[in-house]
Amino acid sequence: MNYRWSTCELTGLMLPGNEDREIAEDPLLRGKVSGDVFCYPLVDSWRKTIWSLLGDVITDDAKLAFKEAPPEFVVSDDLSWLDELIFEVTGELVNIKELTAQRLRQKYRFFRAAHGTRTNDLAPFYNNGLRFLRSDDIEDRARLLFLNGRLQFTNEERLQRAIQEIDARKTTGGREGRLYFCADERNLITRSGCSGHYLVYGSEYLYCLGIGLGSSWEIKRILKEIGRPTMFVCDIPMSQIPDYTLEEFAGLLLEYLFCELVDELQPYALSPGAGSGFSLSTDLSPDHIVGHYHPDTVHDPLSSA
């Protein structure tokens, strides 16, 4: 079900400030992307560049061989189909995923991605940047929102029990120390992305703590009264992007480009339902926030929860 801020009875006021930093929701209306910024969903901004960067290993003969006999599975996670094709045509042994990631890092200074949240105050973001999850901060926020008398039978003991059950601080699979982004903003807005809850309710950890204290209906009402869904568009320095993340996107680019060579092939990359999420383990400086916008309509994957 879609959530629409403009018609929802549970809306909060935004504190004034930083209105001049608002940008267009449509990436195509924001102006041309700088040549040193990699922008995953804008294929026209990188198609020729990627082919050029790899021209010494993915030769015209390699492209022709692919078009004449495409492999059965053209996928991004396992590029052995491309490594083998390159070897057959050129005699070169290469790990094309690693090589592509290396050349992306050399070519581009920044990686454009978006962070979705719900807030009533833009100032902390533009003053302090985007901060990875510090569990103590969210737990204090939960006390302010949920232990103020609005929920019956809630107390510090129940909150502590919810904190222990979620165990956000665990070293494997926990939320602590992670800052999440999507390279394709549609993944945070549309039904296919299944990530709209970040925009509708804000912090996932905060929501989960709330569910440990009250009903889903009660917690959703409280969180929907906070400000507006807010999308921050950022140019993340390549130095902050982990190697494994860049390799994942290298695979997606190559899958997309090779599928374009054959009419009958349809790439999964950038299709509805294809993910583009990744995380950083460091804070992002406010200098790298391009701007923000407030999506009015967002698919709420928790609407039946």
C-alpha atoms as a printed R data frame, in Angstrom:
    type eleno elety resid chain resno      x       y       z
1   ATOM     1    CA   MET     A     1  0.000   0.000   0.000
2   ATOM     2    CA   ASN     A     2  1.223   3.492  -0.780
3   ATOM     3    CA   TYR     A     3  1.655   6.084   1.940
4   ATOM     4    CA   ARG     A     4  0.885   9.647   0.847
5   ATOM     5    CA   TRP     A     5  2.176  12.398   3.106
6   ATOM     6    CA   SER     A     6 -0.024  15.157   1.653
7   ATOM     7    CA   THR     A     7 -3.255  13.322   2.494
8   ATOM     8    CA   CYS     A     8 -2.208  11.546   5.701
9   ATOM     9    CA   GLU     A     9 -3.897  12.890   8.833
10  ATOM    10    CA   LEU     A    10 -0.764  12.073  10.829
11  ATOM    11    CA   THR     A    11  1.715  14.670   9.623
12  ATOM    12    CA   GLY     A    12  4.224  16.701  11.543
13  ATOM    13    CA   LEU     A    13  5.682  20.141  11.068
14  ATOM    14    CA   MET     A    14  9.176  20.708   9.714
15  ATOM    15    CA   LEU     A    15 11.446  23.058  11.604
16  ATOM    16    CA   PRO     A    16 12.533  25.973   9.378
17  ATOM    17    CA   GLY     A    17 15.927  26.010   7.691
18  ATOM    18    CA   ASN     A    18 17.829  24.604   4.713
19  ATOM    19    CA   GLU     A    19 14.906  25.021   2.339
20  ATOM    20    CA   ASP     A    20 17.424  26.246  -0.246
21  ATOM    21    CA   ARG     A    21 19.027  22.783  -0.281
22  ATOM    22    CA   GLU     A    22 15.919  21.091  -1.678
23  ATOM    23    CA   ILE     A    23 16.438  19.504  -5.104
24  ATOM    24    CA   ALA     A    24 14.233  17.899  -7.746
25  ATOM    25    CA   GLU     A    25 12.913  14.430  -7.022
26  ATOM    26    CA   ASP     A    26 13.537  13.351 -10.624
27  ATOM    27    CA   PRO     A    27 17.311  12.824 -11.136
28  ATOM    28    CA   LEU     A    28 16.942  13.905 -14.777
29  ATOM    29    CA   LEU     A    29 15.763  17.356 -13.662
30  ATOM    30    CA   ARG     A    30 18.777  18.070 -11.464
31  ATOM    31    CA   GLY     A    31 21.112  19.000 -14.262
32  ATOM    32    CA   LYS     A    32 24.041  17.140 -15.727
33  ATOM    33    CA   VAL     A    33 26.046  14.946 -13.360
34  ATOM    34    CA   SER     A    34 29.702  15.917 -13.060
35  ATOM    35    CA   GLY     A    35 32.117  13.657 -14.915
36  ATOM    36    CA   ASP     A    36 33.821  12.587 -11.694
37  ATOM    37    CA   VAL     A    37 30.559  11.319 -10.155
38  ATOM    38    CA   PHE     A    38 29.354   7.785 -10.831
39  ATOM    39    CA   CYS     A    39 25.537   7.761 -10.900
40  ATOM    40    CA   TYR     A    40 24.274   4.185 -11.248
41  ATOM    41    CA   PRO     A    41 20.683   4.777 -12.488
42  ATOM    42    CA   LEU     A    42 21.762   7.292 -15.161
43  ATOM    43    CA   VAL     A    43 23.073   4.766 -17.670
44  ATOM    44    CA   ASP     A    44 23.717   7.380 -20.351
45  ATOM    45    CA   SER     A    45 26.233   9.048 -18.021
46  ATOM    46    CA   TRP     A    46 28.488   5.980 -17.812
47  ATOM    47    CA   ARG     A    47 27.795   3.620 -20.743
48  ATOM    48    CA   LYS     A    48 30.488   4.960 -23.100
49  ATOM    49    CA   THR     A    49 32.892   5.550 -20.218
50  ATOM    50    CA   ILE     A    50 32.790   1.950 -18.989
51  ATOM    51    CA   TRP     A    51 33.270   0.513 -22.483
52  ATOM    52    CA   SER     A    52 36.224   2.859 -22.940
53  ATOM    53    CA   LEU     A    53 37.779   1.998 -19.559
54  ATOM    54    CA   LEU     A    54 37.708  -1.709 -20.444
55  ATOM    55    CA   GLY     A    55 38.505  -1.468 -24.136
56  ATOM    56    CA   ASP     A    56 41.893  -3.140 -23.778
57  ATOM    57    CA   VAL     A    57 40.358  -6.351 -22.370
58  ATOM    58    CA   ILE     A    58 36.790  -6.283 -23.681
59  ATOM    59    CA   THR     A    59 37.691  -5.837 -27.326
60  ATOM    60    CA   ASP     A    60 35.377  -5.456 -30.307
61  ATOM    61    CA   ASP     A    61 36.092  -9.106 -31.089
62  ATOM    62    CA   ALA     A    62 34.969 -10.082 -27.571
63  ATOM    63    CA   LYS     A    63 31.719  -8.155 -28.013
64  ATOM    64    CA   LEU     A    64 31.151  -9.811 -31.381
65  ATOM    65    CA   ALA     A    65 31.775 -13.268 -29.931
66  ATOM    66    CA   PHE     A    66 29.223 -12.548 -27.203
67  ATOM    67    CA   LYS     A    67 26.593 -11.390 -29.692
68  ATOM    68    CA   GLU     A    68 27.123 -14.454 -31.879
69  ATOM    69    CA   ALA     A    69 26.828 -16.922 -28.995
70  ATOM    70    CA   PRO     A    70 25.491 -15.397 -25.760
71  ATOM    71    CA   PRO     A    71 25.956 -17.618 -22.700
72  ATOM    72    CA   GLU     A    72 22.880 -19.234 -21.184
73  ATOM    73    CA   PHE     A    73 23.127 -17.154 -18.014
74  ATOM    74    CA   VAL     A    74 24.266 -13.519 -18.112
75  ATOM    75    CA   VAL     A    75 24.400 -12.638 -14.439
76  ATOM    76    CA   SER     A    76 26.227 -10.082 -12.348
77  ATOM    77    CA   ASP     A    77 27.202 -12.089  -9.279
78  ATOM    78    CA   ASP     A    78 29.266 -14.685 -11.187
79  ATOM    79    CA   LEU     A    79 31.149 -13.217 -14.146
80  ATOM    80    CA   SER     A    80 32.946 -16.426 -15.054
81  ATOM    81    CA   TRP     A    81 30.981 -16.328 -18.337
82  ATOM    82    CA   LEU     A    82 32.774 -13.100 -19.212
83  ATOM    83    CA   ASP     A    83 36.189 -14.126 -17.881
84  ATOM    84    CA   GLU     A    84 36.001 -17.243 -20.070
85  ATOM    85    CA   LEU     A    85 34.886 -15.303 -23.121
86  ATOM    86    CA   ILE     A    86 37.762 -12.836 -22.758
87  ATOM    87    CA   PHE     A    87 40.253 -15.701 -22.458
88  ATOM    88    CA   GLU     A    88 38.853 -17.483 -25.506
89  ATOM    89    CA   VAL     A    89 39.059 -14.347 -27.651
90  ATOM    90    CA   THR     A    90 42.205 -12.626 -26.363
91  ATOM    91    CA   GLY     A    91 44.109 -15.315 -24.438
92  ATOM    92    CA   GLU     A    92 44.129 -12.999 -21.400
93  ATOM    93    CA   LEU     A    93 43.423 -14.371 -17.933
94  ATOM    94    CA   VAL     A    94 41.548 -11.679 -16.041
95  ATOM    95    CA   ASN     A    95 39.164 -11.243 -13.126
96  ATOM    96    CA   ILE     A    96 36.944  -8.758 -14.911
97  ATOM    97    CA   LYS     A    97 34.878  -7.893 -11.846
98  ATOM    98    CA   GLU     A    98 37.928  -6.878  -9.820
99  ATOM    99    CA   LEU     A    99 39.458  -5.057 -12.774
100 ATOM   100    CA   THR     A   100 36.292  -3.092 -13.478
101 ATOM   101    CA   ALA     A   101 35.985  -2.095  -9.811
102 ATOM   102    CA   GLN     A   102 39.600  -0.915  -9.787
103 ATOM   103    CA   ARG     A   103 39.089   1.224 -12.863
104 ATOM   104    CA   LEU     A   104 35.847   2.658 -11.511
105 ATOM   105    CA   ARG     A   105 37.765   3.781  -8.433
106 ATOM   106    CA   GLN     A   106 40.467   5.329 -10.582
107 ATOM   107    CA   LYS     A   107 38.036   7.115 -12.908
108 ATOM   108    CA   TYR     A   108 35.465   8.485 -10.467
109 ATOM   109    CA   ARG     A   109 35.955  10.517  -7.304
110 ATOM   110    CA   PHE     A   110 32.425  10.089  -6.000
111 ATOM   111    CA   PHE     A   111 29.622   7.524  -5.917
112 ATOM   112    CA   ARG     A   112 26.120   9.029  -5.910
113 ATOM   113    CA   ALA     A   113 23.590   7.363  -3.618
114 ATOM   114    CA   ALA     A   114 20.617   8.245  -1.449
115 ATOM   115    CA   HIS     A   115 19.758   7.826   2.213
116 ATOM   116    CA   GLY     A   116 16.098   7.768   3.213
117 ATOM   117    CA   THR     A   117 14.749   8.757   6.619
118 ATOM   118    CA   ARG     A   118 11.944  10.641   8.336
119 ATOM   119    CA   THR     A   119 12.744  13.817  10.190
120 ATOM   120    CA   ASN     A   120 11.325  17.161  11.267
121 ATOM   121    CA   ASP     A   121 14.711  18.886  11.364
122 ATOM   122    CA   LEU     A   122 17.202  19.092   8.508
123 ATOM   123    CA   ALA     A   123 19.785  21.055  10.480
124 ATOM   124    CA   PRO     A   124 21.533  18.106  12.197
125 ATOM   125    CA   PHE     A   125 22.143  16.484   8.812
126 ATOM   126    CA   TYR     A   126 23.497  19.600   7.121
127 ATOM   127    CA   ASN     A   127 25.546  20.532  10.185
128 ATOM   128    CA   ASN     A   128 26.875  17.118  11.208
129 ATOM   129    CA   GLY     A   129 26.410  14.953   8.120
130 ATOM   130    CA   LEU     A   130 24.906  11.470   7.989
131 ATOM   131    CA   ARG     A   131 25.938   9.388  10.982
132 ATOM   132    CA   PHE     A   132 26.052   5.617  11.204
133 ATOM   133    CA   LEU     A   133 23.840   3.986  13.816
134 ATOM   134    CA   ARG     A   134 24.811   4.581  17.410
135 ATOM   135    CA   SER     A   135 22.441   2.411  19.394
136 ATOM   136    CA   ASP     A   136 22.547   4.638  22.469
137 ATOM   137    CA   ASP     A   137 21.212   7.589  20.461
138 ATOM   138    CA   ILE     A   138 18.253   5.644  19.079
139 ATOM   139    CA   GLU     A   139 17.467   4.133  22.469
140 ATOM   140    CA   ASP     A   140 17.360   7.615  24.006
141 ATOM   141    CA   ARG     A   141 15.053   8.659  21.176
142 ATOM   142    CA   ALA     A   142 12.809   5.689  21.984
143 ATOM   143    CA   ARG     A   143 12.556   6.857  25.576
144 ATOM   144    CA   LEU     A   144 11.412  10.307  24.477
145 ATOM   145    CA   LEU     A   145  8.820   8.988  22.033
146 ATOM   146    CA   PHE     A   146  7.493   5.876  23.742
147 ATOM   147    CA   LEU     A   147  8.030   6.305  27.501
148 ATOM   148    CA   ASN     A   148  6.182   9.613  27.768
149 ATOM   149    CA   GLY     A   149  2.793   8.265  28.789
150 ATOM   150    CA   ARG     A   150  1.293   7.815  25.331
151 ATOM   151    CA   LEU     A   151  1.646   4.024  25.476
152 ATOM   152    CA   GLN     A   152  0.079   2.039  28.291
153 ATOM   153    CA   PHE     A   153  2.139  -0.367  30.346
154 ATOM   154    CA   THR     A   154  5.477   0.795  28.921
155 ATOM   155    CA   ASN     A   155  8.483   1.317  31.134
156 ATOM   156    CA   GLU     A   156 12.272   1.169  31.130
157 ATOM   157    CA   GLU     A   157 12.240  -2.530  31.972
158 ATOM   158    CA   ARG     A   158 10.255  -3.370  28.834
159 ATOM   159    CA   LEU     A   159 12.529  -1.158  26.746
160 ATOM   160    CA   GLN     A   160 15.609  -2.928  28.083
161 ATOM   161    CA   ARG     A   161 14.028  -6.267  27.201
162 ATOM   162    CA   ALA     A   162 13.400  -5.048  23.623
163 ATOM   163    CA   ILE     A   163 17.000  -3.817  23.376
164 ATOM   164    CA   GLN     A   164 18.319  -7.219  24.460
165 ATOM   165    CA   GLU     A   165 16.058  -9.131  22.079
166 ATOM   166    CA   ILE     A   166 17.043  -7.066  19.027
167 ATOM   167    CA   ASP     A   167 20.719  -7.064  20.017
168 ATOM   168    CA   ALA     A   168 21.698  -4.302  17.608
169 ATOM   169    CA   ARG     A   169 25.247  -4.229  18.949
170 ATOM   170    CA   LYS     A   170 26.161  -7.785  17.949
171 ATOM   171    CA   THR     A   171 29.236  -7.913  15.760
172 ATOM   172    CA   THR     A   172 27.688 -10.124  13.055
173 ATOM   173    CA   GLY     A   173 24.530  -8.956  11.383
174 ATOM   174    CA   GLY     A   174 23.830  -6.160  13.837
175 ATOM   175    CA   ARG     A   175 22.739  -2.632  13.072
176 ATOM   176    CA   GLU     A   176 25.425  -0.877  15.089
177 ATOM   177    CA   GLY     A   177 27.952   1.063  13.044
178 ATOM   178    CA   ARG     A   178 26.156   0.849   9.692
179 ATOM   179    CA   LEU     A   179 24.937   3.687   7.480
180 ATOM   180    CA   TYR     A   180 22.691   2.536   4.650
181 ATOM   181    CA   PHE     A   181 22.246   3.884   1.124
182 ATOM   182    CA   CYS     A   182 20.625   2.961  -2.165
183 ATOM   183    CA   ALA     A   183 22.341   3.772  -5.440
184 ATOM   184    CA   ASP     A   184 18.956   3.748  -7.159
185 ATOM   185    CA   GLU     A   185 16.567   6.045  -5.279
186 ATOM   186    CA   ARG     A   186 13.555   4.158  -6.629
187 ATOM   187    CA   ASN     A   187 14.430   1.294  -4.286
188 ATOM   188    CA   LEU     A   188 13.476   3.539  -1.372
189 ATOM   189    CA   ILE     A   189 10.188   4.751  -2.858
190 ATOM   190    CA   THR     A   190  8.516   2.150  -5.053
191 ATOM   191    CA   ARG     A   191  6.864  -1.171  -4.306
192 ATOM   192    CA   SER     A   192  9.604  -3.113  -6.061
193 ATOM   193    CA   GLY     A   193 12.256  -1.779  -3.705
194 ATOM   194    CA   CYS     A   194 10.489  -2.835  -0.493
195 ATOM   195    CA   SER     A   195 12.460  -0.227   1.491
196 ATOM   196    CA   GLY     A   196  9.921   2.564   1.840
197 ATOM   197    CA   HIS     A   197  9.570   2.016   5.590
198 ATOM   198    CA   TYR     A   198 12.729   4.078   6.145
199 ATOM   199    CA   LEU     A   199 10.973   7.106   4.651
200 ATOM   200    CA   VAL     A   200  7.583   6.442   6.226
201 ATOM   201    CA   TYR     A   201  8.752   5.613   9.765
202 ATOM   202    CA   GLY     A   202 12.422   6.604   9.992
203 ATOM   203    CA   SER     A   203 14.982   4.467  11.797
204 ATOM   204    CA   GLU     A   204 14.285   0.743  11.497
205 ATOM   205    CA   TYR     A   205 15.859   0.172  14.895
206 ATOM   206    CA   LEU     A   206 13.569   2.783  16.456
207 ATOM   207    CA   TYR     A   207 10.531   1.120  14.884
208 ATOM   208    CA   CYS     A   208 11.599  -2.317  16.120
209 ATOM   209    CA   LEU     A   209 12.107  -1.013  19.644
210 ATOM   210    CA   GLY     A   210  8.639   0.518  19.499
211 ATOM   211    CA   ILE     A   211  7.073  -2.790  18.485
212 ATOM   212    CA   GLY     A   212  8.525  -4.240  21.676
213 ATOM   213    CA   LEU     A   213  6.611  -1.639  23.669
214 ATOM   214    CA   GLY     A   214  3.262  -1.229  21.941
215 ATOM   215    CA   SER     A   215  1.097  -2.367  19.081
216 ATOM   216    CA   SER     A   216  2.165  -1.877  15.478
217 ATOM   217    CA   TRP     A   217 -0.755   0.525  15.007
218 ATOM   218    CA   GLU     A   218  0.275   2.679  17.976
219 ATOM   219    CA   ILE     A   219  3.937   2.853  17.004
220 ATOM   220    CA   LYS     A   220  3.165   3.739  13.394
221 ATOM   221    CA   ARG     A   221  0.904   6.602  14.487
222 ATOM   222    CA   ILE     A   222  3.611   8.047  16.715
223 ATOM   223    CA   LEU     A   223  6.327   7.831  14.058
224 ATOM   224    CA   LYS     A   224  4.119   9.270  11.306
225 ATOM   225    CA   GLU     A   225  3.628  12.409  13.384
226 ATOM   226    CA   ILE     A   226  7.315  13.276  12.978
227 ATOM   227    CA   GLY     A   227  8.084  15.709  10.156
228 ATOM   228    CA   ARG     A   228  8.190  14.354   6.622
229 ATOM   229    CA   PRO     A   229  9.761  11.562   4.572
230 ATOM   230    CA   THR     A   230 13.147  12.906   3.544
231 ATOM   231    CA   MET     A   231 15.620  11.688   0.938
232 ATOM   232    CA   PHE     A   232 19.221  12.877   1.137
233 ATOM   233    CA   VAL     A   233 21.136  12.610  -2.137
234 ATOM   234    CA   CYS     A   234 24.863  12.291  -1.548
235 ATOM   235    CA   ASP     A   235 28.122  12.097  -3.454
236 ATOM   236    CA   ILE     A   236 30.106   9.620  -1.383
237 ATOM   237    CA   PRO     A   237 33.894   9.737  -1.803
238 ATOM   238    CA   MET     A   238 35.145   6.608  -3.533
239 ATOM   239    CA   SER     A   239 37.614   6.191  -0.676
240 ATOM   240    CA   GLN     A   240 34.666   5.353   1.599
241 ATOM   241    CA   ILE     A   241 33.169   2.716  -0.720
242 ATOM   242    CA   PRO     A   242 34.338  -0.811   0.266
243 ATOM   243    CA   ASP     A   243 36.006  -2.921  -2.424
244 ATOM   244    CA   TYR     A   244 33.333  -5.635  -2.239
245 ATOM   245    CA   THR     A   245 30.585  -3.042  -2.754
246 ATOM   246    CA   LEU     A   246 32.293  -1.589  -5.803
247 ATOM   247    CA   GLU     A   247 32.793  -5.105  -7.201
248 ATOM   248    CA   GLU     A   248 29.076  -5.812  -6.828
249 ATOM   249    CA   PHE     A   249 28.242  -2.730  -8.865
250 ATOM   250    CA   ALA     A   250 30.953  -3.566 -11.396
251 ATOM   251    CA   GLY     A   251 29.137  -6.855 -11.988
252 ATOM   252    CA   LEU     A   252 25.807  -5.073 -12.403
253 ATOM   253    CA   LEU     A   253 27.260  -2.658 -14.957
254 ATOM   254    CA   LEU     A   254 28.749  -5.439 -17.031
255 ATOM   255    CA   GLU     A   255 25.569  -7.489 -16.936
256 ATOM   256    CA   TYR     A   256 23.597  -4.467 -18.119
257 ATOM   257    CA   LEU     A   257 26.020  -3.503 -20.878
258 ATOM   258    CA   PHE     A   258 26.299  -6.994 -22.335
259 ATOM   259    CA   CYS     A   259 22.547  -7.551 -22.260
260 ATOM   260    CA   GLU     A   260 22.196  -4.354 -24.275
261 ATOM   261    CA   LEU     A   261 24.215  -5.990 -27.054
262 ATOM   262    CA   VAL     A   262 21.533  -8.615 -27.733
263 ATOM   263    CA   ASP     A   263 17.889  -7.634 -28.214
264 ATOM   264    CA   GLU     A   264 16.571 -10.846 -26.687
265 ATOM   265    CA   LEU     A   265 18.430 -10.389 -23.398
266 ATOM   266    CA   GLN     A   266 16.894  -8.494 -20.510
267 ATOM   267    CA   PRO     A   267 19.231  -7.404 -17.683
268 ATOM   268    CA   TYR     A   268 18.134  -7.845 -14.111
269 ATOM   269    CA   ALA     A   269 20.291  -4.897 -13.104
270 ATOM   270    CA   LEU     A   270 18.246  -1.676 -12.861
271 ATOM   271    CA   SER     A   271 15.013  -3.597 -13.449
272 ATOM   272    CA   PRO     A   272 12.049  -3.389 -11.047
273 ATOM   273    CA   GLY     A   273 12.922  -5.474  -8.033
274 ATOM   274    CA   ALA     A   274 16.683  -5.292  -8.511
275 ATOM   275    CA   GLY     A   275 18.359  -4.025  -5.377
276 ATOM   276    CA   SER     A   276 21.022  -1.352  -5.079
277 ATOM   277    CA   GLY     A   277 21.515  -1.118  -1.333
278 ATOM   278    CA   PHE     A   278 24.843  -0.985   0.447
279 ATOM   279    CA   SER     A   279 26.252   0.299   3.709
280 ATOM   280    CA   LEU     A   280 29.185   2.305   5.005
281 ATOM   281    CA   SER     A   281 30.911   1.797   8.323
282 ATOM   282    CA   THR     A   282 31.846   5.467   8.552
283 ATOM   283    CA   ASP     A   283 29.967   8.729   8.920
284 ATOM   284    CA   LEU     A   284 29.451  10.893   5.846
285 ATOM   285    CA   SER     A   285 30.553  14.518   6.039
286 ATOM   286    CA   PRO     A   286 27.877  17.184   5.394
287 ATOM   287    CA   ASP     A   287 30.118  18.435   2.568
288 ATOM   288    CA   HIS     A   288 29.026  15.405   0.554
289 ATOM   289    CA   ILE     A   289 25.261  15.976   0.788
290 ATOM   290    CA   VAL     A   290 24.092  17.202  -2.621
291 ATOM   291    CA   GLY     A   291 20.638  18.101  -1.365
292 ATOM   292    CA   HIS     A   292 17.341  16.650  -0.215
293 ATOM   293    CA   TYR     A   293 13.737  16.254  -1.281
294 ATOM   294    CA   HIS     A   294 10.513  15.088   0.334
295 ATOM   295    CA   PRO     A   295  8.783  12.275  -1.592
296 ATOM   296    CA   ASP     A   296  5.038  12.636  -1.212
297 ATOM   297    CA   THR     A   297  4.076   9.089  -2.200
298 ATOM   298    CA   VAL     A   298  6.046   6.116  -0.880
299 ATOM   299    CA   HIS     A   299  5.243   2.412  -0.924
300 ATOM   300    CA   ASP     A   300  4.907   1.220   2.676
301 ATOM   301    CA   PRO     A   301  6.004  -2.446   2.914
302 ATOM   302    CA   LEU     A   302  4.845  -2.499   6.557
303 ATOM   303    CA   SER     A   303  1.307  -1.349   5.774
304 ATOM   304    CA   SER     A   304 -0.105  -4.745   6.718
305 ATOM   305    CA   ALA     A   305  2.186  -5.228   9.715
